[in-house]
């Protein structure tokens, strides 16, 4: 039976990178793809890509790229972002934010652009490798280098990490964005969400209550949970207040009140 994800050697000139990737992730390399292949990881001249194959799969691959036009526009309007209000950024306050569900790192990057020191946690080896590749490329971009210097990636289970922190290591804010919140409609609009859902389809379900409890005990000031605009609160636990946008909302849990 074929493996769900393999390393695809798409370009022979990138063979060394391909070999290193296969060794790092303990995945096989294939030079020729078959109809049975589901997901492939490969390098091209612009970095590491993840692509889903099949009839209904997105046509394009995904990669972590912090220099896209969309992210550039977000940086320019960063102080108007709802995430800035949700996290509690004001004046010259320098916050340490723990992004416990880093994913592809887009929100973490905006928080770093706002001046926050951001620690990112990612448990999936494949997603972490995609994010790591994007961080390395961005660190070589003179326009992004300063922002990237405020971002740190740790490959670890988020609950385990938060529970082991001592008081002096705890962040001001814990940020949670569950990529696939429970919802009645299963349609995924974004291609990257469809591909990542396929990648993580066999992963152990997240214990939402345990995750939120660990976050509340870990954060010095607040926990911020990003949710679809009409979704129920995480673990059905009502926040202290919310900030609603057109597509999503941020639920805020104040640590000093919840204790």
C-alpha positions in Angstrom: 0.0 0.0 0.0 1.5 3.4 -1.0 2.5 5.9 1.6 0.1 8.9 2.0 2.9 11.4 1.6 6.2 11.0 -0.3 9.1 13.3 -1.3 9.0 14.0 -5.0 12.3 14.6 -6.8 10.9 17.1 -9.3 14.2 18.8 -10.2 17.5 16.8 -10.4 19.5 20.0 -9.7 17.9 20.1 -6.2 18.7 16.4 -5.4 20.9 17.3 -2.4 18.0 19.2 -0.7 15.6 16.4 -1.6 17.9 13.8 0.0 18.2 15.9 3.2 14.5 16.4 3.4 13.8 12.6 3.0 16.3 11.8 5.8 14.9 14.5 8.1 11.2 13.4 7.7 11.9 9.7 7.3 9.9 9.6 4.0 10.7 7.8 0.7 11.8 9.6 -2.4 9.9 9.0 -5.7 11.1 10.2 -9.1 7.9 9.1 -10.9 4.4 9.7 -9.5 1.5 7.3 -9.7 -2.2 7.7 -9.6 -2.2 6.3 -6.1 -0.2 9.2 -4.7 -2.1 11.5 -2.3 0.4 14.2 -1.1 3.9 15.1 -2.3 6.6 17.3 -0.8 9.1 18.8 -3.2 11.6 21.6 -3.7 11.5 24.1 -6.6 13.5 27.2 -7.1 11.3 29.2 -4.7 11.4 26.7 -1.7 9.6 23.8 -0.3 6.1 22.9 -1.6 3.3 20.6 -0.4 0.8 19.5 -3.0 -2.3 17.3 -3.0 -2.9 15.0 -6.0 -6.2 13.7 -7.3 -9.2 14.7 -9.3 -10.7 17.2 -6.8 -7.4 18.4 -5.4 -6.3 22.1 -5.6 -4.2 22.6 -8.8 -1.5 24.6 -7.0 0.8 23.6 -4.2 1.3 25.6 -1.0 4.4 26.9 0.6 5.2 29.4 3.4 6.0 32.7 1.8 6.1 35.9 3.9 6.8 38.1 0.9 3.5 37.7 -0.9 1.4 40.7 -1.8 -1.4 39.7 0.6 1.0 39.6 3.6 2.7 42.8 2.5 -0.7 44.6 2.5 -1.4 43.2 6.0 1.9 44.5 7.3 1.2 48.0 5.9 -2.1 48.0 7.7 -0.9 46.0 10.7 -2.1 48.4 13.4 -5.6 48.2 12.0 -5.7 44.4 12.2 -8.2 43.0 14.7 -5.5 40.6 16.0 -3.6 43.7 17.3 -6.6 44.7 19.4 -7.2 41.1 20.5 -3.7 40.5 21.7 -3.7 43.9 23.6 -1.0 45.8 21.7 -0.8 49.4 22.7 1.8 52.1 22.6 5.3 50.8 23.0 4.3 47.7 24.9 6.5 44.7 23.9 4.6 41.5 24.4 5.8 37.9 24.3 3.2 35.9 22.4 3.1 32.1 22.4 1.4 31.0 19.2 0.6 27.5 20.3 -1.0 26.5 17.0 1.5 28.0 14.5 0.4 26.3 11.3 1.8 28.2 8.3 2.8 31.1 10.6 0.8 34.0 8.9 -0.7 35.4 12.1 2.6 34.9 14.0 4.3 37.0 11.3 1.8 39.8 11.7 2.3 39.8 15.4 6.1 39.9 15.0 5.6 42.8 12.5 3.7 44.6 15.3 6.8 44.3 17.5 5.8 41.2 19.5 8.3 38.5 20.4 6.6 35.3 19.1 7.3 31.7 20.0 5.6 29.3 17.6 4.7 25.7 18.5 4.0 23.2 15.7 3.7 19.4 16.3 3.3 18.2 12.7 6.8 17.5 11.3 5.7 18.3 7.7 4.0 21.6 8.6 6.9 22.6 10.8 9.3 21.9 8.0 7.3 24.0 5.6 7.3 26.8 8.2 11.0 26.5 8.9 11.7 26.7 5.1 9.7 29.9 4.9 11.4 31.4 7.9 14.9 30.7 6.5 14.0 32.3 3.1 12.5 35.3 4.8 15.5 35.8 7.0 17.5 36.3 3.9 15.2 39.0 2.7 16.5 42.4 3.9 13.0 43.8 4.1 11.8 40.9 6.4 14.9 40.1 8.4 14.0 42.3 11.4 10.6 40.8 11.7 11.8 37.2 11.4 14.4 37.9 14.1 11.5 38.1 16.6 10.1 34.7 15.6 11.1 31.4 17.1 9.8 27.9 16.0 9.7 25.0 18.4 8.6 21.6 17.1 6.7 20.2 20.1 3.2 19.2 21.3 1.6 22.5 22.5 -0.1 21.2 25.7 3.1 19.5 26.8 5.1 22.6 26.2 2.8 24.9 28.1 2.5 22.6 31.1 6.3 22.4 31.5 6.9 26.2 31.6 8.0 27.8 34.9 6.6 31.2 35.9 9.6 33.2 34.5 9.2 31.5 31.1 5.5 32.1 30.7 4.3 34.4 27.8 2.1 37.4 28.2 -0.4 36.1 25.6 -1.2 32.6 24.3 -2.7 32.6 20.8 -4.8 29.7 19.5 -6.1 29.2 16.0 -7.4 25.7 15.4 -7.1 25.2 11.7 -10.2 23.0 11.4 -12.8 24.0 14.0 -15.8 21.8 14.4 -18.5 23.0 12.1 -21.6 21.7 10.4 -20.4 22.7 6.9 -17.3 20.8 5.9 -16.5 22.8 2.7 -13.1 24.4 2.8 -12.7 27.6 0.9 -9.0 28.0 0.9 -6.8 25.6 -1.0 -4.2 25.5 1.7 -6.8 24.4 4.3 -8.0 21.6 2.0 -4.4 20.3 1.6 -3.5 20.6 5.3 -6.8 18.9 6.3 -5.8 16.0 4.1 -2.3 15.9 5.6 -3.7 15.8 9.2 -6.7 13.6 8.5 -5.2 10.8 10.5 -3.9 12.9 13.4 -5.2 12.5 16.9 -8.2 14.9 17.5 -7.4 17.9 19.7 -8.7 17.9 23.2 -10.1 21.5 23.1 -10.8 21.8 26.8 -7.4 20.5 27.8 -5.8 22.9 25.3 -7.7 25.9 26.5 -7.1 25.1 30.2 -3.4 24.7 29.5 -3.3 28.1 27.7 -5.2 29.9 30.5 -2.8 28.6 33.1 0.2 29.5 30.9 -0.7 33.1 29.9 0.3 35.9 32.2 -2.3 38.3 30.7 -4.7 36.7 28.3 -5.6 33.9 25.9 -6.7 34.9 22.4 -8.7 32.3 20.4 -9.4 32.8 16.7 -12.7 31.3 15.6 -15.0 31.4 12.6 -17.4 34.4 13.1 -20.4 32.2 14.0 -18.7 29.3 15.6 -19.3 28.3 19.3 -16.5 29.3 21.8 -13.6 26.8 22.1 -14.6 24.0 24.4 -17.9 25.8 24.9 -16.2 28.1 27.4 -17.5 31.7 27.2 -14.8 34.3 26.8 -14.6 37.5 28.8 -15.1 39.5 25.6 -14.8 39.1 21.8 -13.7 41.2 18.8 -15.8 40.4 15.7 -14.6 40.8 12.1 -16.3 40.1 8.8 -15.0 36.5 8.6 -13.6 35.6 12.0 -13.8 36.7 15.6 -11.3 36.7 18.4 -12.4 35.4 21.8 -10.4 36.8 24.7 -9.9 35.1 28.1 -8.4 37.3 30.7 -6.0 35.3 32.9 -6.3 37.5 36.0 -10.1 37.0 36.1 -10.2 33.3 35.3 -7.2 32.6 37.5 
